[in-house]
Amino acid sequence: MNNVDHLIRQANRIGNFFEAMPDRAEGIEGIANHIQKFWEPRMRIAMLDFLETQPNGQSGETGLSDIVLTAITQNKQRLTPKASIIN
């Protein structure tokens, strides 16, 4: 299993939790918030880079669930880590 497959599985577990919410928009927001708060910048970069090359979120037999793919693509800007400013 490669790193992206591991990240996909992690994201889908998060998605499974939030998909149970009755309000889909609230679930999408919950997924994005969780990834932003708890994933290291390198993890978010790896996922966003993967989606640049595979916009459907599929990696072989592994793929992002619809709600997770929506949450990440709709919140791409806020999930992109801020670059460090060096003076």
Phi, psi and omega per residue, in radians:
M1 nan 2.311 3.109
N2 -1.598 3.033 -3.076
N3 -1.038 -0.720 -3.118
V4 -1.126 -0.716 3.103
D5 -1.047 -0.708 3.099
H6 -1.104 -0.775 3.117
L7 -1.111 -0.677 3.108
I8 -1.076 -0.791 3.136
R9 -1.100 -0.729 3.102
Q10 -1.084 -0.825 -3.122
A11 -1.082 -0.691 3.137
N12 -1.177 -0.583 3.057
R13 -1.127 -0.720 3.079
I14 -1.088 -0.791 3.138
G15 -1.060 -0.677 3.123
N16 -1.036 -0.687 3.121
F17 -1.138 -0.901 -3.040
F18 -1.333 -0.375 3.125
E19 -1.176 -0.379 3.129
A20 -1.282 -0.205 -3.141
M21 -1.191 2.463 -3.118
P22 -1.156 -0.492 -3.136
D23 -1.738 1.912 -3.076
R24 -1.044 -0.704 3.137
A25 -1.077 -0.665 3.106
E26 -1.170 -0.652 3.090
G27 -1.132 -0.767 3.112
I28 -1.070 -0.754 3.112
E29 -1.113 -0.701 3.129
G30 -1.098 -0.712 3.105
I31 -1.100 -0.860 -3.131
A32 -1.067 -0.754 3.122
N33 -1.064 -0.779 -3.120
H34 -1.081 -0.832 -3.131
I35 -1.099 -0.728 -3.141
Q36 -1.121 -0.740 -3.060
K37 -1.371 -0.639 -2.924
F38 -1.954 -0.235 3.095
W39 -1.589 2.377 3.067
E40 -1.110 2.678 3.122
P41 -0.927 -0.695 -3.118
R42 -1.138 -0.539 3.086
M43 -1.208 -0.767 3.119
R44 -1.131 -0.714 3.116
I45 -1.079 -0.776 -3.135
A46 -1.062 -0.738 3.133
M47 -1.176 -0.768 3.141
L48 -1.158 -0.672 3.071
D49 -1.110 -0.722 3.090
F50 -1.034 -0.768 -3.115
L51 -1.228 -0.376 3.037
E52 -1.153 -0.664 -3.116
T53 -1.594 -0.450 -3.133
Q54 -2.274 1.305 -3.058
P55 -1.077 -0.286 3.096
N56 -1.469 -0.090 3.082
G57 1.330 0.284 -3.103
Q58 -1.789 2.340 3.072
S59 -2.280 1.610 -3.083
G60 1.127 -2.165 -3.141
E61 -1.526 -0.083 -3.127
T62 -1.818 2.485 3.112
G63 -2.752 2.723 3.096
L64 -1.231 2.480 3.031
S65 -1.191 2.809 -3.105
D66 -1.006 -0.764 -3.084
I67 -1.183 -0.641 3.127
V68 -1.221 -0.768 3.105
L69 -1.028 -0.754 3.107
T70 -1.103 -0.800 -3.115
A71 -1.057 -0.749 -3.104
I72 -1.269 -0.776 -3.092
T73 -1.208 -0.626 3.129
Q74 -1.269 -0.368 -3.076
N75 -2.074 0.455 -3.070
K76 -0.948 -0.783 -3.076
Q77 -1.099 -0.794 -3.102
R78 -1.309 -0.376 3.097
L79 -1.473 -0.230 3.101
T80 -1.325 2.088 -3.131
P81 -1.042 2.501 3.098
K82 -1.285 2.403 3.114
A83 -1.250 2.518 3.076
S84 -1.254 2.418 3.107
I85 -1.716 2.138 3.138
I86 -1.883 2.185 3.136
N87 -1.653 nan nan
